[in-house]
């Protein structure tokens, strides 16, 4: 994705952001940034802690966003592509 100059935001409540940066050179956020909107969301893991994030999908998704759900956990009203 970086080859395409994609702006990627990684959110994982279970890993140490410093460790991810030091070992993999990946910036990891613990929460969804309120000021960002996304063209695409790829939901890879269904950590229990994501249940506690109050995700305001209408605030973070653009009108033509694509949502991929590899867990089957996202709300059906998002019309996610389930893989």
C-alpha positions, -999 to +999 in steps of 0.1 A: +000+000+000+028+024+007+040+019-029+007+036-039+013+065-015-017+054+006-021+071+039-026+042+063-038+044+099-033+012+119-054+009+151-048-019+175-057-017+212-036-048+221-001-040+209+025-016+222+028+014+197+065+019+207+073-017+199+055-016+166+075+015+156+108+002+169+106-033+153+084-028+123+085+010+116+047+011+118+028+038+136+000+023+156-028+042+173-048+030+203-079+048+193-096+059+161-085+095+154-116+117+156-103+142+130-098+116+102-122+102+076-114+071+057-118+060+021-115+024+031-116+004+064-101-031+067-113-048+099-089-076+104-092-087+141-121-086+165-104-078+197-128-076+227-114-041+233-129-029+200-163-034+215-155-007+240-145+018+213-175+039+206-170+039+168-191+066+151-191+051+116-210+080+101-182+103+113-152+083+100-164+070+067-167+090+036-198+088+015-182+063-009-160+044+016-154+007+012-155-015+043-139-049+044-147-072+073-126-103+078-143-111+111-180-108+104-183-085+135-191-052+118-227-040+116-245-051+085-259-016+079-223-006+068-227-030+039-192-045+045-175-068+021-170-099+041-140-120+032 
